[in-house]
Amino acid sequence: SCEDVYLSNTSKTTTVSNTMSIPNDEYSDDIPSVAQKIFNEVKDTLVTLQHDVKHRMNGKVINLSSSTHQEIHKIFKDEIVPIVNQVDARVQNFENHFVKEASKFVRDFKSLAKKADDSLDKIKVLECEIERLLRAVVSQDIMSIVQYNLL
């Protein structure tokens, strides 16, 4: 998990350091702009939330040895940290899945665009052939009319 949670017994503070993985640059250029925008909004929201959690967790506690503080510390360690790690794992899984799906979509789109370009090229060739045949037929008709009028 990219979320490292350290509970320091010496300083009695909690530090959450987060590094959200950024998709490889090779994928970033290929992700359609709408999907990239949604992805960036989700990522920005998560980073903001993580900074807020970090800020709140680093608040000073007046009596560090109190039983209340120890209970909160235990609850945090036993319940909150696993939830944060699970959410982070799900976010990473979502991010990886999103990048894979976006890359697959881009590959499929490029493949369809190539097929469309190939079809357009074939249509242009056929149009040129039709125009050539039409000119040949018109030329033959003109020659037939000229020959008929000469007789």
C-alpha positions in Angstrom: 0.0 0.0 0.0 1.2 3.5 -0.8 -0.2 4.8 2.4 2.3 4.5 5.1 1.0 5.0 8.6 3.4 5.3 11.4 2.3 5.4 15.0 5.2 6.8 16.9 5.2 5.9 20.6 8.1 8.3 21.4 6.5 11.5 20.0 2.9 10.4 20.6 1.9 11.9 17.3 0.5 10.2 14.2 2.0 10.8 10.8 0.4 9.8 7.6 2.5 10.2 4.5 0.8 9.8 1.2 2.2 9.4 -2.2 -0.6 8.9 -4.7 0.8 7.1 -7.7 0.4 9.0 -11.0 -0.3 7.0 -14.1 2.6 6.3 -16.4 3.2 9.2 -18.8 2.7 6.7 -21.7 -0.9 6.3 -20.6 -1.5 10.0 -19.7 -1.4 11.2 -23.2 -3.8 8.5 -24.4 -6.5 9.0 -21.8 -9.4 10.9 -23.3 -9.8 14.4 -21.8 -13.1 13.8 -20.1 -11.9 10.6 -18.4 -8.6 12.4 -17.5 -10.6 15.3 -16.0 -12.8 12.9 -13.9 -9.7 11.0 -12.8 -7.9 14.2 -11.8 -11.0 15.4 -9.8 -11.1 12.1 -7.9 -7.4 12.2 -7.2 -7.5 15.8 -6.1 -10.4 15.0 -3.8 -8.5 12.1 -2.2 -5.4 14.1 -1.8 -7.4 16.9 -0.1 -9.1 14.4 2.2 -5.8 12.8 3.0 -4.2 16.2 3.8 -7.2 17.0 6.0 -6.9 13.7 7.9 -3.2 14.2 8.3 -3.8 17.8 9.7 -6.4 16.6 12.1 -4.4 13.6 13.3 -1.4 15.8 14.0 -3.3 18.0 16.5 -1.8 18.3 19.9 -3.1 16.3 22.7 -2.8 17.9 26.2 -2.4 14.8 28.3 -0.6 12.1 26.3 -0.6 9.6 29.0 -4.3 9.7 29.8 -6.4 6.6 29.5 -8.6 8.4 27.0 -5.7 9.2 24.8 -4.4 5.6 25.0 -7.9 4.3 24.1 -8.1 6.7 21.1 -4.6 5.6 20.1 -5.6 1.9 20.3 -8.8 2.5 18.4 -6.9 4.4 15.7 -4.3 1.7 15.5 -6.7 -1.2 15.5 -9.6 0.2 13.5 -8.8 3.4 11.6 -5.4 2.4 10.2 -6.8 -0.8 8.6 -9.7 1.2 7.1 -7.3 3.8 5.7 -5.1 1.0 4.3 -8.1 -0.8 2.8 -9.4 2.5 1.2 -5.9 3.2 -0.2 -5.7 -0.3 -1.6 -9.1 0.1 -3.3 -8.1 3.5 -4.6 -4.9 2.1 -6.1 -6.9 -0.8 -7.5 -9.4 1.6 -9.0 -6.6 3.8 -10.4 -4.8 0.8 -12.0 -8.1 -0.5 -13.4 -9.0 2.9 -14.7 -5.7 3.4 -16.5 -6.0 -0.1 -18.0 -9.5 0.5 -19.2 -8.7 3.9 -20.5 -5.7 2.5 -22.4 -7.8 -0.3 -23.8 -10.5 2.2 -24.9 -7.8 4.3 -26.6 -6.4 1.3 -28.4 -9.8 0.2 -29.5 -10.6 3.8 -30.6 -7.4 4.1 -32.6 -8.0 0.7 -34.2 -11.5 1.8 -35.3 -10.1 5.1 -36.5 -7.6 3.2 -38.6 -10.3 0.9 -40.0 -12.4 4.0 -40.8 -9.4 5.6 -42.6 -8.8 2.4 -44.5 -12.5 2.3 -45.6 -12.3 6.0 -46.7 -9.2 5.2 -48.7 -11.1 2.3 -50.4 -14.1 4.5 -51.1 -11.8 7.1 -52.7 -10.3 4.5 -54.9 -13.7 3.2 -55.9 -14.9 6.8 -56.6 -11.9 7.3 -58.9 -12.6 4.0 -60.7 -16.3 5.0 -61.1 -15.3 8.4 -62.5 -12.8 6.7 -64.9 -15.4 4.2 -66.1 -18.0 7.0 -66.5 -15.6 9.0 -68.6 -14.8 5.9 -70.7 -18.6 5.3 -71.3 -19.2 8.9 -72.1 -16.3 8.9 -74.6 -17.6 5.8 -76.2 -21.1 7.3 -76.4 -19.7 10.4 -78.1 -17.7 8.3 -80.5 -20.8 6.2 -81.3 -22.9 9.4 -81.9 -20.2 10.9 -84.1 -19.9 7.7 -86.1 -23.7 7.4 -86.5 -23.9 11.0 -87.7 -21.1 10.4 -90.2 -23.0 7.5 -91.8 
